[in-house]
Amino acid sequence: MKFLNIIIIIFLSSISVIKAEIKQIQTLDSLQKGGNLIFIRHAYAPGGGDPNNFNINDCSTQRNLSELGREQSKKIGTFFVSNKIPIDLVISSEWCRCKETAMIAFNEFKTKNFLNSFFSNKFAKNKAKQIKSLKTFVNNWNSDKNLVLVTHYVVISTLLDYAPDSGEIVISDKNFKIIGNVEINY
């Protein structure tokens, strides 16, 4: 009986591994086909929130990427290049940690304030307007390539009801239905 239990445990474990591998293959296939929204939480920036003296135009007043975060950003870029993932446009939050992630990973990007954080009380009032603007932008976006959005935890969790790690890639369709995710370690 003990032997049978061990066999059953091994069998069930292997099914979980196979399901995870199939999901990764399906996610990569979807990325390579294009037409997706690709949300990327900025790479690793130690701490949480922003200092009280935060100024959007002064990176020295913000929480920024660490050296590990910069390495993670390079890995994000390498992931896209090595997997031949087509990109239409890369858009970043105006926060320095997002812009640096986008610059290191993709070289070229634009900024849009609808991707900015609304975590702190100072910016919480912007949440509804930002989400509406982002949804309007996505609704008007039409491409057979992918739209990359480098942003913050609060934006991704609000839109996708998902809690991403630093540097995590979360793929959704234009209706904000999650297709899959890719974790890029730092």
Secondary structure by P-SEA (a helix, b strand, c coil): caaaaaaaaaaaaaaaaaaaaaaaaaaaaaaaaccbbbbbccccccccccccccccccccccccccaaaaaaaaaaaaaaaaacccccbbbbcccaaaaaaaaaaccccccccccccccccccccaaaaaaaaaaaaaaaccccbbbbbbccaaaaaaaccccccccbbbbbcccccccbbbbbcc
